Each structure stands twice: as C-alpha cells, then as structure tokens.
Amino acid sequence: MLGLAVALGCLAVARAAEQDLDKGKDGDIMFVTPSGNIGCHYIPKGGTSTYQPMTGGPELQCDRVEPAYVAVFLDHKGKAVKTENPGEQGCCSLEQKLEYGNRWSEAPFTCLSAKIGLTCTSSDGHGFFISKSKITVH
C-alpha cells in the first residue's frame, strides 16, 4: 500500500506545473505556501554573503508556524532533520508564494505545494512532508 502512495505522489509531482521563483542577490530563494503557515529558504551551493552552509550546500529549510513552530532542514545529501521549537523563528517573506498544485525545483531539491501540505525531496531520495497537522521526514 505504501508503494501505491509513493507512486501516486510521484505522479502528482510529474503533473504539477513548474513555478519559477525569484532569486535573491546571492542566489537564495524564499517562498511560502498560500496559507502563509509554511515558509522555506533555499541556500545555493557555496552559501550567501551572510550564511555559509557547514557542508557547502545547497540546503533547504522550511518552517511551520502553527500549531507549534517547527523547522525542517534538508541538506543536499542525507535524511531531513526536524527541530521542534528552534531558537530563532521566522524565515520567509510573504511576497513569494508557491501556489497549490505547483512545484518548484532548484537542484537538487523539488517541492510540491498542495492544500494538504508541502512535500520536498532531494535528488538522493530524502525529504519531508510538512503540514499544519503533521510533519514526516525520510
């Protein structure tokens, strides 16, 4: 049954419309889901002028605001990591939205926005699902 769910999820990603998102001056990208409850920040390989990833990047961090603040971090290799109640809160501008039914890709990550939540994966097969009601990492 899990195999069917994964196959259906892959089909949804394949059918979703690709959405281009504007990059910041350092090549980073910030976006939120239409609800405004989930915000993500993509850091390119090599980092930005104010932040250098420990592994050299690229990396993706998505934060959920409600019902409790949680951050999920995905490096370019390896399993996603969930952090409950991270010290700093607030990551993303509300200006740029990844619309429901659309996907965004920037190597090695792909995210699919849906009314049920946001699914992000890396090319090595690791990733996460984040919504108001649950968060799973793999």
N, C-alpha and C positions, 0 to 999 in steps of 0.2 A: 504494500500500500504506500509506503514511503517513496518507493521508486516512481510510482504514478504521480505523486505530489511534486517530486523534483522535476519530472518530465513536463508536467503542466506548467510549472514555474518557468522552465527554460523556454517553453512555447510562448508564454506571456512576454518574456523579455524579447524574444525574436520578433514578436508582432508589435511591440511598443514603438512609438515614434521617437526617434532620436531628437533630443533637445540640446541645442548649443547653449552654453552658459558663458558669460563674460569672465575673462581672467583679470586679476588684479595686476598691478605693475610688476610684481615678482613672479607672475605665472600661477599664483594660488587662485582658488575658486571657492566662493562661499555661496551656499544656497539653503533655502528652507522648503519644507513641504507646504502645500497650500493652507493647511491648518495653522501653520506657524509654530507648532509644537515640537518639530524636529528640525534641527539646523545642522548643516555639515560644512566642514572646512577641508579642502584638498590642498595639500602641500606638495609641490613638484619635487622631483629628484634634485638634490643639492640645497633644498630649502629656500628660505626667503631672506631678505635683509635683516629681519628681526627674529627668525627662528630657523635653527638647523636641526633636522631630524637626527637622532642618535645613530640610526642605521644608514643615513644618507638619503633616505626617502626613495620614492614618493610614499606618502601616507595619507590616510583619510580618517577624520574624527567626526562623528555625528553625536549630537547631544539631544536628549529628550528632556523637555521642561516639566511636563505634567504626566502623571500624578506626583512623581518624585524625580528630581534631577539626576540623570544618569548619562554618562559618556561612554561611547563605544569607539575603540581605536582599532584601525586595521592598517597594518604595515604592508609593504609590497610583497612580503613573504611571511607565512605563518598564520596561525589562528587569531581571530579577532579577540580583543580583550575588553571586558565590560567593567566599568568603575562606577560603583554606586556613590552618590554624594561626593563628587570630586570637589576639591577645594575651591577652584575658580569656576564661575558659572557665566554663561552667555557666550555664544561664539559667533553668531552669524547675523548678517544684515537681513532684514525682511524684504529688501528690494527685489531680490532674485529668487524666483520660485521654480522648483522642478514640479511641473504640473502633473496631476494624477493621470496615469496612463502613459506617461513619458519615461524615457530612460536617458541617462547621461553617462557618457564614457570618457575617461581620460586614463590612458594606460598607467597601471594595469587594472584599474577599477571600473566597474559598471554598477550603477544604481537604478532601480526601478521604483518609481513613485506610484502608489496605489492608495485608494481610500482606506484600505485595511492596514497600511503601514509602508515602510521603506525597506527594500531589500538591496543590500550592497554586497558585491563579491569581488575578489581579486582573481587575476588570471591563474593563480595556483589552486583555485577552488575553495579557499577560505572566505568567510564573510559573516554577515549578520542580518537579522530581521529586527526592526525596531518599530514599535507602535505604542500607543497610549496604554494598552493593556498588557503587552509583554515584550520581552527582548530575548532573542536567542542568538548565540554565537556558534560558529563552526570553523 
